[in-house]
């Protein structure tokens, strides 16, 4: 006897199966915490850490103070002078005598600066220096008529140029000019700067120079220079020799004009004689 055929699924059964899927076997994933809840947790953590940090600082300070307070005080080193000593009575007004010119060169240089200029030799004729009045040169006129560049004059004024005494003479065709420039500096820095600049100009600006000059004896940095005459005339001679040195707040400059050369021995002797008067 033949088995009975299995029933064929109807169309309604097929649609019901497709529309009603089986429930998933895995459980649903939990939802993430909202942002408001996360920020609230952070604030709570900060509120817990801040008091703890403050408490640690206070405890550290208190512990350190307690340790230092319990220690024995350290003795200070003794003073170099326990008691100040004073004279029994003040000195008389005439007890301290002022220094002489030999002991204090300011006694000499604060006076008439023209008295420190070298006297003209016998047989020489006085030569009035341009822009000078009674042996003094106005600082403004020195910048216009003096043997100085505009840059050098500006530097001298900034350095505290105080006054200029000058003199000159002629012997034959040779003219000698001596300038003593005093500055207001205390430590001699302005005079040294002026001398070093003038010395540099002496072997770089004048034509016919052959060396960096020769040192003046016992002058502590002074030098003199000689140059070969160029195309000078009797009415407009060339610069044939210069000498620059300083002592204290005074700068000494000697300039010699001639159409014939001058020996180093002559300018050296002249410079040393003038420097000795300072």
For each residue, the residues with C-beta under 8 A, 3 or more apart:
1:
2:
3:
4:
5:
6:
7:
8:
9: 13 14
10: 13 14
11: 14 15
12: 15 16
13: 9 10 16 17
14: 9 10 11 17 18
15: 11 12 18 19
16: 12 13 19 20
17: 13 14 20
18: 14 15
19: 15 16
20: 16 17
21:
22:
23:
24:
25:
26:
27:
28:
29:
30:
31:
32:
33: 37 38
34: 37 38
35: 38 39
36: 39 40
37: 33 34 40 41
38: 33 34 35 41 42
39: 35 36 42 43
40: 36 37 43 44
41: 37 38 44 45
42: 38 39 45 46
43: 39 40 46 47
44: 40 41 47 48
45: 41 42 48 49
46: 42 43 49 50
47: 43 44 50 51
48: 44 45 51 52
49: 45 46 52 53
50: 46 47 53 54
51: 47 48 54 55
52: 48 49 55 56
53: 49 50 56 57
54: 50 51 57 58
55: 51 52 58 59
56: 52 53 59 60
57: 53 54 60 61
58: 54 55 61 62
59: 55 56 62 63
60: 56 57 63 64
61: 57 58 64 65
62: 58 59 65 66
63: 59 60 66 67
64: 60 61 67 68
65: 61 62 68 69
66: 62 63 69 70
67: 63 64 70 71
68: 64 65 71
69: 65 66
70: 66 67
71: 67 68
72:
73:
74:
75:
76:
77:
78: 82
79: 82
80:
81: 84
82: 78 79
83:
84: 81
85:
86:
87: 90 91
88:
89:
90: 87
91: 87 95 96
92: 95
93:
94: 97
95: 91 92
96: 91
97: 94
98: 104 107
99: 103 104 107
100: 103 104 107
101: 104 105 107 108
102:
103: 99 100
104: 98 99 100 101 107
105: 101 108 109 247 248 278
106: 109 110 248
107: 98 99 100 101 104 110 111
108: 101 105 111 116
109: 105 106 113 116 182 248 249 250 278
110: 106 107
111: 107 108 115
112: 115
113: 109 116 117 163 165 180 182 250
114: 117 135 136 165 167
115: 111 112
116: 108 109 113 165 180 250 277 278
117: 113 114 135 165 166 167 178 180 274 277
118: 167 178 270 273 274 277
119:
120: 124 125 126 167 169
121: 124 169 171
122:
123: 171
124: 120 121 169 170 171
125: 120 169 170 171
126: 120 167 168 169
127: 168 169 170 175 176 177
128: 132 168
129: 132 137 166 167 168 177
130: 145
131: 137 138 141 142 144 145 146
132: 128 129 135 136 137 166
133: 136 137 138
134:
135: 114 117 132 165 166 167
136: 114 132 133 163 164 165 166
137: 129 131 132 133 141 142 146 164 165 166 179
138: 131 133 141 142
139: 142 143 157 161 163 164
140: 143 144
141: 131 137 138 144 145 146
142: 131 137 138 139 145 146 148 153 164
143: 139 140 146 148 150 153 157
144: 131 140 141
145: 130 131 141 142
146: 131 137 141 142 143 153 164 179
147: 177 253 255
148: 142 143 152 153 156
149: 152 153 201
150: 143 153 154
151: 154 155
152: 148 149 155 156 197 198 201
153: 142 143 146 148 149 150 156 157
154: 150 151 157 158
155: 151 152 158 159 193 194 197
156: 148 152 153 159 161 181 194
157: 139 143 153 154 161
158: 154 155
159: 155 156 183 185 189 190 193 194
160: 183 184 185 190
161: 139 156 157 164 181 182 183 184 190
162: 182 183 184 249
163: 113 136 139 181 182
164: 136 137 139 142 146 161 179 180 181 182
165: 113 114 116 117 135 136 137 179 180 182
166: 117 129 132 135 136 137 177 178 179 180
167: 114 117 118 120 126 129 135 177 178
168: 126 127 128 129 175 176 177 178
169: 120 121 124 125 126 127 175 176
170: 124 125 127 173 174 175 176
171: 121 123 124 125 174 176
172:
173: 170 234 237 258 259 260
174: 170 171 237 256 257 258 260 262
175: 127 168 169 170 237 256 257 258
176: 127 168 169 170 171 254 255 256 257 270
177: 127 129 147 166 167 168 254 255 256 257
178: 117 118 166 167 168 252 253 254 274
179: 137 146 164 165 166 251 252 253 254 255
180: 113 116 117 164 165 166 250 251 252 278
181: 156 161 163 164 194 250 251 253
182: 109 113 161 162 163 164 165 249 250 251
183: 159 160 161 162 190 191 194 249 250 251
184: 160 161 162 190 249
185: 159 160 188 189 190 191 249
186: 249
187:
188: 185 191 192 246 248 249
189: 159 185 192 193
190: 159 160 161 183 184 185 193 194 249
191: 183 185 188 194 195 246 248 249 250 251
192: 188 189 195 196 221 246
193: 155 159 189 190 196 197
194: 155 156 159 181 183 190 191 197 198 246 251
195: 191 192 198 199 221 222 244 245 246 251
196: 192 193 199 200
197: 152 155 193 194 200 201
198: 152 194 195 201 202 244 251 253
199: 195 196 202 203 213 223 244
200: 196 197 203 204
201: 149 152 197 198 204 205 206
202: 198 199 205 206 209 213 223 225 242 244
203: 199 200 206 209 211 212 213 225
204: 200 201 209
205: 201 202
206: 201 202 203 209 225 227 239 242
207: 227 228 230
208: 227 228 229 230 238
209: 202 203 204 206 225 227
210: 226 227 228
211: 203 214 225
212: 203 223
213: 199 202 203 223 224 225
214: 211 223 224 225 264 268
215: 219 221 222 223
216: 219 222 223 224 243 245 268 271 272 275
217: 268 272
218: 272
219: 215 216 222 245 247 271 272 275
220: 247
221: 192 195 215 245 246
222: 195 215 216 219 243 244 245 246 252 271 275
223: 199 202 212 213 214 215 216 243 244 245
224: 213 214 216 241 242 243 244 254 264 267 268 271
225: 202 203 206 209 211 213 214 241 242 243 267
226: 210 240 241 261 262 263 264 267
227: 206 207 208 209 210 238 239 240 241 261
228: 207 208 210 240 261
229: 208 232 237 238 240 258 259 260 261
230: 207 208 238
231: 238
232: 229 236 237 238 257 258 259
233: 236 237 259
234: 173 237 259
235:
236: 232 233
237: 173 174 175 229 232 233 234 240 257 258 259
238: 208 227 229 230 231 232 257 258 259
239: 206 227 242 255 256 257
240: 226 227 228 229 237 256 257 258 260 261 262
241: 224 225 226 227 254 255 256 262 266 267
242: 202 206 224 225 239 253 254 255 256 267
243: 216 222 223 224 225 252 253 254 267 268 270 271 274
244: 195 198 199 202 222 223 224 251 252 253 254
245: 195 216 219 221 222 223 251 252 271 275
246: 188 191 192 194 195 221 222 250 251 252
247: 105 219 220 250 252 275 278
248: 105 106 109 188 191 278
249: 109 162 182 183 184 185 186 188 190 191
250: 109 113 116 180 181 182 183 191 246 247 278
251: 179 180 181 182 183 191 194 195 198 244 245 246
252: 178 179 180 222 243 244 245 246 247 271 274 275 278
253: 147 178 179 181 198 242 243 244
254: 176 177 178 179 224 241 242 243 244 267 270 271 274
255: 147 176 177 179 239 241 242
256: 174 175 176 177 239 240 241 242 262 267 270
257: 174 175 176 177 232 237 238 239 240
258: 173 174 175 229 232 237 238 240 261 262
259: 173 229 232 233 234 237 238
260: 173 174 229 240
261: 226 227 228 229 240 258
262: 174 226 240 241 256 258 266 267
263: 226 266 267
264: 214 224 226 267 268
265: 268 269
266: 241 262 263 269 270
267: 224 225 226 241 242 243 254 256 262 263 264 270 271
268: 214 216 217 224 243 264 265 271 272
269: 265 266 272 273
270: 118 176 243 254 256 266 267 273 274
271: 216 219 222 224 243 245 252 254 267 268 274 275
272: 216 217 218 219 268 269 275 276
273: 118 269 270 276 277
274: 117 118 178 243 252 254 270 271 277 278
275: 216 219 222 245 247 252 271 272 278
276: 272 273
277: 116 117 118 273 274
278: 105 109 116 180 247 248 250 252 274 275
